[in-house]
Amino acid sequence: MQDESTSLTFEEAFGELQSSIEELRGDALTLDRSLALYERGIALAAQCNTLLTNAELRITQTTVGFVADRNAGGEADW
């Protein structure tokens, strides 16, 4: 079964992660709620990391492509 955090955008996942952290900082949490927030936070952090890694890869590929085009005497599409 796919975790619902994998369908979130970076901004959505990061926002939910921030909300979970704020709730965890509260005083009136049960152990079960704390564990649920922690587990959700780990999934959200992993999703954010995956999305950032993918964005970094796209930037690297675009930069390499641009440099290769320039070195070959071609023009960039943008």
C-alpha positions in Angstrom: 0.0 0.0 0.0 1.3 3.4 -1.0 1.8 6.0 1.7 -0.4 9.1 1.1 2.6 11.3 1.7 4.1 10.3 -1.6 1.3 12.0 -3.5 2.0 15.4 -1.8 3.9 18.3 -3.3 7.0 19.5 -1.5 5.1 22.4 -0.1 2.3 20.3 1.2 4.6 17.7 2.7 6.7 20.4 4.4 3.7 22.2 5.7 2.3 19.0 7.2 5.7 18.2 8.7 5.9 21.6 10.3 2.4 21.1 11.7 3.4 17.7 13.1 6.4 19.3 14.8 4.4 22.0 16.4 1.9 19.5 17.7 4.7 17.3 19.1 6.0 20.3 21.0 2.7 20.5 22.9 2.2 19.2 26.4 -1.1 17.3 26.1 -0.2 14.5 23.8 -0.8 10.8 24.5 1.9 8.4 23.8 -0.1 6.9 20.9 -0.6 10.3 19.3 3.0 11.2 19.8 4.1 8.0 18.0 1.6 8.6 15.2 2.9 12.1 14.7 6.5 10.8 14.8 5.8 8.1 12.2 4.0 10.5 10.0 6.8 13.0 10.3 9.4 10.5 9.3 7.3 9.6 6.1 6.9 13.3 5.3 10.6 14.1 5.8 11.5 11.2 3.5 9.0 12.5 0.9 10.6 16.0 1.2 14.0 14.5 0.8 13.0 12.6 -2.3 11.4 15.6 -3.9 14.5 17.8 -3.2 16.8 15.1 -4.5 14.7 14.9 -7.7 14.8 18.6 -8.1 18.5 18.7 -7.6 18.9 16.0 -10.3 16.7 18.0 -12.7 18.8 21.1 -12.2 22.0 19.1 -12.7 20.7 17.5 -15.9 19.5 20.9 -17.2 22.9 22.5 -16.4 24.9 19.7 -18.0 22.6 19.8 -21.1 23.0 23.6 -21.3 26.8 23.4 -21.0 27.0 20.6 -23.5 24.9 22.6 -26.0 27.0 25.7 -25.5 30.2 23.7 -25.9 28.9 22.2 -29.1 28.0 25.6 -30.5 24.3 25.1 -30.2 21.8 27.5 -28.8 19.8 26.8 -25.7 16.0 26.4 -26.0 15.5 29.2 -23.5 
